[in-house]
Amino acid sequence: MNNLETVQQYYSSFNNKDWKGMLALLHADVRHEPNQGDPRIGIEKFTAFLQIMDESYEETLTDMVFFTETSGTRISVEFVVNGKYKKGEEGLPEAYGQPYVLPAAAFLEVTDGKISRVTTYYNLPLWIDLVSKPKHD
């Protein structure tokens, strides 16, 4: 598998909720740079993050477009997050299954055939607005 295929497989595993498959593609010292907050270093911290994400959100990525530079070690991807907010997190709105559709992007680096960096960007104020609509009973 080349680096682009590794990243494509990573996102395919995400969409299939194959967390073990995703983790198998990560470098042991992966650097995860989230949209907000401090970077997480190492596969153990990424695994803990993934567990929280699985509990709180149901997401599928669509409209994926991948870009790579000439060396093939840095790859970016633009996509749309189609989600459901299942469980609230501290400092975020209450969750009751609100759907959301949100554009996002990620920048990845591949080292020795494994993803060594994942940096994700999305519009957090827009996401908060999307999930803050009043609950309809």
C-alpha positions in Angstrom: 0.0 0.0 0.0 1.3 3.4 -0.8 0.9 6.4 1.5 -2.3 7.7 -0.2 -3.8 4.2 -0.1 -2.9 4.0 3.6 -4.8 7.3 4.3 -7.7 6.2 2.2 -7.9 2.9 4.1 -7.8 4.8 7.4 -10.9 6.8 6.4 -12.6 3.7 5.0 -12.0 2.0 8.4 -13.5 5.1 10.1 -16.7 5.0 7.9 -17.0 1.2 8.6 -16.4 1.8 12.4 -13.5 -0.6 12.2 -11.5 1.1 15.0 -8.9 -1.7 15.1 -8.3 -1.3 11.4 -7.8 2.5 11.9 -5.5 2.0 14.8 -3.4 -0.6 12.9 -2.6 2.1 10.3 -1.2 4.6 13.0 2.4 5.0 13.9 3.0 4.2 17.6 4.0 7.8 18.2 1.2 9.3 16.2 0.6 13.0 16.8 -3.1 13.9 16.9 -3.8 17.6 16.6 -7.5 18.2 17.2 -9.4 21.3 16.1 -9.5 22.5 19.7 -7.2 21.6 22.6 -3.7 20.2 23.1 -2.2 17.6 20.8 -2.3 13.9 21.8 0.9 12.0 21.3 0.9 8.2 21.0 -1.5 5.5 20.0 -2.7 5.0 23.6 -4.0 8.6 23.8 -5.5 8.4 20.3 -7.3 5.1 21.3 -8.8 6.9 24.4 -9.9 9.8 22.1 -11.5 7.3 19.7 -13.4 5.7 22.5 -14.9 9.0 23.6 -15.8 9.8 20.0 -17.5 6.5 19.5 -19.6 7.0 22.6 -20.6 10.6 21.9 -20.9 10.8 18.1 -22.2 8.7 15.2 -20.4 9.9 12.1 -19.9 9.0 8.4 -17.7 11.0 6.1 -18.8 11.7 2.5 -17.7 13.8 -0.5 -14.0 12.9 0.3 -11.4 14.5 -1.9 -7.7 13.5 -1.2 -4.7 15.6 -2.1 -1.0 14.7 -1.9 2.2 16.5 -2.5 5.1 15.2 -4.7 6.9 13.2 -2.0 3.6 11.5 -1.0 4.3 11.8 2.7 1.8 14.5 3.4 -1.8 14.0 2.4 -4.9 16.2 3.0 -8.5 15.3 2.7 -11.6 17.4 2.4 -14.9 15.9 3.4 -18.4 16.4 4.8 -19.2 15.0 8.3 -22.7 13.5 8.5 -23.3 13.0 12.2 -25.5 12.4 15.2 -24.7 13.8 18.6 -25.3 10.9 21.0 -23.7 11.9 24.3 -22.8 15.4 25.6 -19.3 16.4 26.5 -18.2 18.9 29.1 -18.5 22.4 27.8 -20.6 21.4 24.8 -24.4 21.5 24.3 -26.7 18.8 25.7 -26.9 15.8 23.4 -30.2 14.1 22.4 -29.5 12.6 19.0 -29.2 15.9 17.0 -28.2 15.4 13.4 -25.5 17.6 11.8 -23.8 18.0 8.5 -20.5 19.9 8.7 -17.6 20.5 6.2 -14.2 19.6 7.5 -10.6 18.8 6.5 -7.6 16.9 7.8 -3.9 16.9 7.1 -2.0 13.8 7.6 1.7 12.7 7.5 2.9 9.2 6.8 6.2 7.9 8.1 7.5 4.4 7.4 4.1 3.3 6.0 2.1 4.4 9.1 0.1 7.6 9.8 2.3 9.7 12.1 0.2 12.9 12.2 -3.5 13.7 12.0 -4.6 17.3 12.1 -8.3 18.0 11.9 -10.1 21.3 11.2 -13.8 22.2 11.2 -15.9 25.2 12.2 -16.7 24.5 15.9 -19.1 27.5 16.3 -21.1 26.2 13.3 -21.2 22.7 14.8 -22.4 24.2 18.2 -25.1 26.1 16.3 -26.2 23.0 14.4 -26.6 20.9 17.6 -28.1 23.7 19.7 -31.5 23.8 18.0 -34.3 23.3 20.5 -35.4 19.7 21.0 -38.7 18.9 19.3 -40.8 16.5 21.4 
